[in-house]
Amino acid sequence: MSSTEESTFDRYRVQVDRPLVRLFSTYGRSRRLWLSVGLVANLFAQAASLLPPVVLGVAIDALFSSNGTPYSLPLVPQTLIPAGTEAQFWLSVALIAGSFVATGVFTWIYGVSANQFAHEVMYAVRTDSFEKLLALDMAFFDDKQTGEVMAILNNDAGNLEAFLDNALMNSLRLVVMVGGIAFILFTLNAQLALVTLVAVPAIAGLTWWFMRAIAPRYRQRQSAVARFNTRVENGIDGVELTKTTNSEAYERDRVSDAAYDVFQSTMGVLKLSYLYRPGMELLAGLSFAATFLVGGYWLLVGPPLWFSGELTVGTFVTFVFMTQRFVAPLAEVSNIVDQIQSARASAERVFGLADIPAHVTERDDATDLGDPRGRVSYHGVSFAYRDRMQADGGGSEGERVVRNVSLAAESGDTVALVGATGAGKSTALKLLLRLYDVTDGEVRIDGHDIRDLTLASLRSNVGYVSQDTFLFDGSIADNIRYGRFDASDEAVREAARAAEADEFIERTADGYETRVGERGVRLSGGQRQRIALARVFLQDPPILVLDEATSAVDTETERAIQRSLDRLSEGRTTFVIAHRLSTVVDADAILVLDDGRVVERGSHDELLDAGGKYASLWAAQTAA
Ligand SMILES: Nc1ncnc2c1ncn2[C@@H]1O[C@H](COP(=O)(O)OP(=O)(O)OP(=O)(O)O)[C@@H](O)[C@H]1O
């Protein structure tokens, strides 16, 4: 895929509607207990933390100064307040100590609940996204979007966790603090409260501007990070090629360009933050200074300008404390906004992935293939790679790589596909496993259209050895057992013996427990192939697809592989893609493909007699 072409993933990502709302409806509902406990405990923690400055102000006026102010607390009926200075002092002490204890306890509860909630969601997002990924069509992976997808499982799930953990709780804290403080201040002295809170609309305006301005920059940064991941991954995958072609400088520059994009886009985000954060600090500071100026003047000289009434020292102290209290949560607004924006972009990506439709799916009424005899037929099968994922249809005649292919193999037959590279041989056989679905025509097994079968019963009945054998990091035994996880050790050995792999496996350091390394790098190509064959022996399917590797192995290995292949195909319907024609002279039918079409078919002898393409290929190979 070229970088200018919009990826399938991007197309679905931009269509995600209200990603954060969807985050809650998808993942929040089933965990609402943790969330509610967290939110309520947070509410109590913040409310309790507002009490000490209020009690302090009341105590200063009623107990420590001689201005005759009675002891009264907002929202508390006067009948509950004890008479007598000493009792009121102890009440103040109890209230202050109690509210600190309550703040501590509720903070602990909300921390635990919020963490539990956020991490459970992160876990669910990761596992769901990976499961979705496995369900996607092969065409998605042909788009080479692995970096993007890795970013979803790593960064995006992490961003959502940070958002649910910090941003959500901090926004509640902000609302409670600013709302609670505003309420208390207005109750105590509405005129001075106006001075203290005059900065709030400006703070809200600045925040609104910031949120709007930073959103596209966040998206840019996340895309840049994804591109960087893809680049690095590619670079690591291709390290051998890079070294052998002396292309280190070239590869380094490519990664460096991608890293520079990340740098640039991060700076784009930071540049806005540079304006926003100090702006917030300044506004919050101004609010504090104005309160101190007006309140202090009021106490010293009397009400300034149009202010009127009385201001007590206790109220002034409460104001000063409270102003500081709301500066801290407000200064966090930028962090909250940061986290919300990046969570929004992350949720968009998580649900963008979730929304990509899979085309190769099972019908609701799919039937189980059971134990098939292994009759396989293709009826006018055509296929184009593009139309699987393209909204505009695609798959025009020119794009088809398999064209109107028909064939019939009886149970136990061996059918060989030969032809020039790129003729469509592998593609034609991948259709038999529904790695892709046909564009036109149908593929049948024992008379069933394979699209009517359950995917599991189809694929367990078709053994597939691809051109490049993939091994997972793990032991040799794990790799043979892959797909038949409950196979006994003896069955694994037997399969290895049938594939003539037993001998070399026993010679490795830990035998069947030897680790093969990532992608099986610690084994040779021929050894990997034999392990792949052992895997298919263990699977024991009635139908086989063998995509012969073009990579050269030594003659001895080749013979060993050929012997195992012969053994493997005995009694099974076998499709083999052959590059060396000598391996298929005994096939029941040989199909010669050219540009997606079957141009010749027949037995080896028939095709030689016909003197066509096959005959000339044969002549070329035997002369060599
Ligand atoms: N995943 C893919 N996405 C898009 N096009 C593809 C994909 N795989 C193969 N093609 C194209 O389809 C055509 C047929 O490829 P295919 O691998 O089936 O050929 P082949 O005959 O098996 O070749 P070879 O002998 O080299 O393995 C080629 O033009 C190839 O470029």
The ligand as an SDF file (V2000), in Angstrom:
LIG
                    3D

 31 33  0  0  0  0  0  0  0  0999 V2000
   -1.9530  -10.3810   -0.9530 N   0  0  0  0  0  0  0  0  0  0  0  0
   -1.9880   -9.9120   -2.2030 C   0  0  0  0  0  0  0  0  0  0  0  0
   -2.5600   -8.7200   -2.4620 N   0  0  0  0  0  0  0  0  0  0  0  0
   -2.6230   -8.2630   -3.7130 C   0  0  0  0  0  0  0  0  0  0  0  0
   -2.1240   -8.9050   -4.7800 N   0  0  0  0  0  0  0  0  0  0  0  0
   -1.5240  -10.0960   -4.5810 C   0  0  0  0  0  0  0  0  0  0  0  0
   -1.4380  -10.6590   -3.2760 C   0  0  0  0  0  0  0  0  0  0  0  0
   -0.8090  -11.8360   -3.3680 N   0  0  0  0  0  0  0  0  0  0  0  0
   -0.5180  -12.0230   -4.6860 C   0  0  0  0  0  0  0  0  0  0  0  0
   -0.9510  -10.9790   -5.4110 N   0  0  0  0  0  0  0  0  0  0  0  0
   -0.8600  -10.8540   -6.8600 C   0  0  0  0  0  0  0  0  0  0  0  0
   -1.6070  -11.8750   -7.4520 O   0  0  0  0  0  0  0  0  0  0  0  0
   -0.9590  -12.4410   -8.5500 C   0  0  0  0  0  0  0  0  0  0  0  0
   -0.8420  -13.9470   -8.3640 C   0  0  0  0  0  0  0  0  0  0  0  0
   -0.0100  -14.2360   -7.2780 O   0  0  0  0  0  0  0  0  0  0  0  0
    0.2180  -15.7020   -6.7520 P   0  0  0  0  0  0  0  0  0  0  0  0
    1.0370  -15.6370   -5.5340 O   0  0  0  0  0  0  0  0  0  0  0  0
   -1.0820  -16.4010   -6.6800 O   0  0  0  0  0  0  0  0  0  0  0  0
    1.0540  -16.3120   -7.9450 O   0  0  0  0  0  0  0  0  0  0  0  0
    1.8090  -17.6840   -8.0430 P   0  0  0  0  0  0  0  0  0  0  0  0
    1.4770  -18.2280   -9.3660 O   0  0  0  0  0  0  0  0  0  0  0  0
    1.5230  -18.5130   -6.8570 O   0  0  0  0  0  0  0  0  0  0  0  0
    3.2940  -17.1840   -8.0150 O   0  0  0  0  0  0  0  0  0  0  0  0
    4.5960  -17.9240   -7.4500 P   0  0  0  0  0  0  0  0  0  0  0  0
    4.8500  -19.0570   -8.3430 O   0  0  0  0  0  0  0  0  0  0  0  0
    5.6300  -16.8730   -7.5870 O   0  0  0  0  0  0  0  0  0  0  0  0
    4.2800  -18.2900   -6.0510 O   0  0  0  0  0  0  0  0  0  0  0  0
    0.3750  -11.7420   -8.6570 C   0  0  0  0  0  0  0  0  0  0  0  0
    0.2570  -10.7680   -9.6670 O   0  0  0  0  0  0  0  0  0  0  0  0
    0.5600  -11.0720   -7.3180 C   0  0  0  0  0  0  0  0  0  0  0  0
    1.2190   -9.8560   -7.4890 O   0  0  0  0  0  0  0  0  0  0  0  0
  1  2  1  0
  2  3  1  0
  2  7  2  0
  3  4  2  0
  4  5  1  0
  5  6  2  0
  6  7  1  0
  6 10  1  0
  7  8  1  0
  8  9  2  0
  9 10  1  0
 10 11  1  0
 11 12  1  0
 11 30  1  0
 12 13  1  0
 13 14  1  0
 13 28  1  0
 14 15  1  0
 15 16  1  0
 16 17  2  0
 16 18  1  0
 16 19  1  0
 19 20  1  0
 20 21  2  0
 20 22  1  0
 20 23  1  0
 23 24  1  0
 24 25  2  0
 24 26  1  0
 24 27  1  0
 28 29  1  0
 28 30  1  0
 30 31  1  0
M  END
$$$$
